[in-house]
Amino acid sequence: MKPSFFKSLFRVLPLAALLILTACSDNPADHDDHDHDDHADAEGVRILDGATVLYQALDGEITCDVAPCGISVATGQTLTGLEVAWIDHDGDELHEEDLDDEFNLGIAVVAPGIAIVEQNGRFGINVTGVVPGTTRMQVLLNHGDHADLTSPPATSSDAITITVTQ
């Protein structure tokens, strides 16, 4: 090999090492830049109708007390008082008093023309059936200007399903 190759190699090696070290460090653009002690210990979400679990997402697994998992409502009917419960890694619910006032509920629905989802209280929802069909919903545990936890995206097959019947 030619000596000029080695000279070029020794010029490039420090730059390559710098790029590798930079790539392995924390990306400041992804860091939320505030104290993590203020974040919720929520690791999953549960949708409840009274004591009945309509939908639960925890550790990548979707479970429920009814089949199929999700919310079912008739056209023109409104289900009131459904609760969005945030759960820890053991499946225990975090209570409202465990979450300071900076935490709030976010809702995203794929096809709001099929069902209307409205917030009812801090972590409650009402679901009204508009026309027969199926849509999907995502709920978010918002903390200030970002989400600490989200259910699977509304476009995902694991999202919270809302079925509106005749």
C-alpha positions in Angstrom: 0.0 0.0 0.0 1.1 3.5 -0.6 2.2 5.8 2.2 -0.4 8.4 1.2 -3.1 5.9 2.0 -1.8 5.6 5.6 -1.6 9.4 5.9 -5.2 9.7 4.8 -6.3 6.9 7.1 -4.7 8.6 10.1 -6.6 11.8 9.2 -9.9 10.1 8.9 -9.7 7.8 12.0 -10.0 10.7 14.6 -13.0 12.0 12.8 -14.6 8.6 12.6 -14.0 8.0 16.3 -15.6 11.4 17.1 -18.7 10.5 15.0 -19.1 7.1 16.7 -18.8 8.6 20.2 -21.3 11.3 19.3 -23.8 8.8 17.9 -23.6 6.7 21.1 -24.3 9.6 23.4 -27.7 10.9 24.5 -29.3 12.9 21.8 -30.3 16.2 23.3 -33.1 16.7 20.8 -34.8 13.6 22.2 -34.3 14.5 25.9 -37.3 16.0 27.6 -35.0 18.2 29.7 -36.8 18.1 33.0 -36.8 16.2 36.3 -37.9 12.6 35.8 -39.0 12.4 39.4 -42.1 14.4 38.4 -43.1 11.8 35.8 -45.8 9.2 36.4 -45.0 5.6 37.1 -47.6 4.6 34.6 -46.6 1.8 32.3 -50.0 0.8 31.0 -53.6 1.9 30.5 -57.0 0.4 31.3 -60.4 1.5 30.1 -63.1 0.6 32.6 -66.9 0.6 32.6 -67.5 0.3 36.3 -65.5 -2.7 37.4 -65.4 -4.2 33.9 -62.1 -3.9 32.0 -63.0 -3.1 28.4 -59.4 -2.7 27.3 -56.0 -3.0 28.9 -52.5 -2.5 27.4 -49.6 -3.5 29.6 -46.2 -4.8 28.6 -47.2 -5.1 25.0 -50.2 -7.3 25.8 -53.8 -6.4 25.2 -56.4 -7.9 27.6 -59.9 -7.4 28.8 -62.9 -8.9 30.6 -65.1 -8.8 27.5 -64.7 -10.2 24.0 -63.7 -8.5 21.8 -61.6 -6.0 23.7 -62.8 -2.4 23.3 -65.8 -0.2 23.5 -69.2 -1.2 22.0 -72.0 1.3 21.7 -75.3 1.5 19.7 -76.0 4.2 17.2 -77.5 7.2 19.1 -76.4 5.7 22.5 -73.9 7.4 24.9 -71.8 5.5 27.3 -71.1 7.8 30.2 -68.6 7.5 33.0 -66.0 5.3 31.3 -62.7 5.6 33.2 -59.3 5.8 31.7 -57.0 4.3 34.4 -53.2 4.5 34.3 -51.5 1.4 35.7 -48.0 0.6 37.0 -45.9 -2.3 36.0 -47.8 -4.6 38.5 -51.1 -3.7 37.0 -52.1 -1.5 40.0 -54.0 1.6 39.2 -52.5 5.0 39.8 -55.1 7.2 41.5 -55.8 10.8 40.6 -54.1 12.0 43.7 -50.9 10.2 42.6 -50.8 12.5 39.5 -50.3 16.2 40.0 -52.3 18.8 38.2 -49.8 18.9 35.3 -51.1 15.5 34.1 -54.2 15.4 31.8 -55.9 13.2 29.3 -55.4 13.3 25.6 -57.6 11.6 23.1 -57.1 10.8 19.4 -59.8 9.1 17.3 -59.2 7.9 13.7 -62.8 8.3 12.4 -64.7 10.7 14.8 -67.7 10.5 12.4 -68.4 7.0 13.6 -68.2 7.7 17.3 -67.7 10.9 19.3 -65.4 10.6 22.3 -65.6 13.4 24.9 -63.7 13.9 28.0 -65.7 13.6 31.2 -63.8 14.9 34.2 -60.1 14.6 34.5 -59.6 11.0 33.3 -63.1 10.0 32.2 -64.7 9.7 28.8 -68.1 9.5 27.2 -68.5 7.7 23.9 -71.5 8.3 21.6 -72.3 6.1 18.7 -73.0 8.2 15.5 -73.2 5.6 12.7 -72.6 1.9 12.5 -68.9 1.0 12.0 -65.6 0.7 13.7 -63.0 3.2 14.6 -59.9 3.2 16.8 -58.8 5.5 19.6 -55.6 6.4 21.4 -55.4 7.9 24.9 -52.4 9.8 26.2 -51.2 10.7 29.7 -50.1 14.2 28.9 -47.6 15.9 31.3 -47.1 19.5 30.5 -46.2 19.7 26.8 -45.5 16.0 26.1 -47.0 12.6 26.7 -45.6 10.5 29.5 -47.5 7.4 28.3 -49.7 6.5 25.3 -51.9 3.6 24.5 -51.0 2.0 21.1 -51.5 4.5 18.2 -55.1 4.9 16.8 -53.8 3.6 13.5 -52.5 0.4 15.1 -54.4 -2.9 15.2 -53.7 -2.9 19.0 -55.4 0.4 19.5 -58.6 0.8 21.5 -61.4 -0.3 19.2 -64.8 1.5 19.3 -67.6 -0.5 17.6 -70.9 1.2 16.9 -73.8 -1.1 16.3 -77.3 -0.5 14.8 
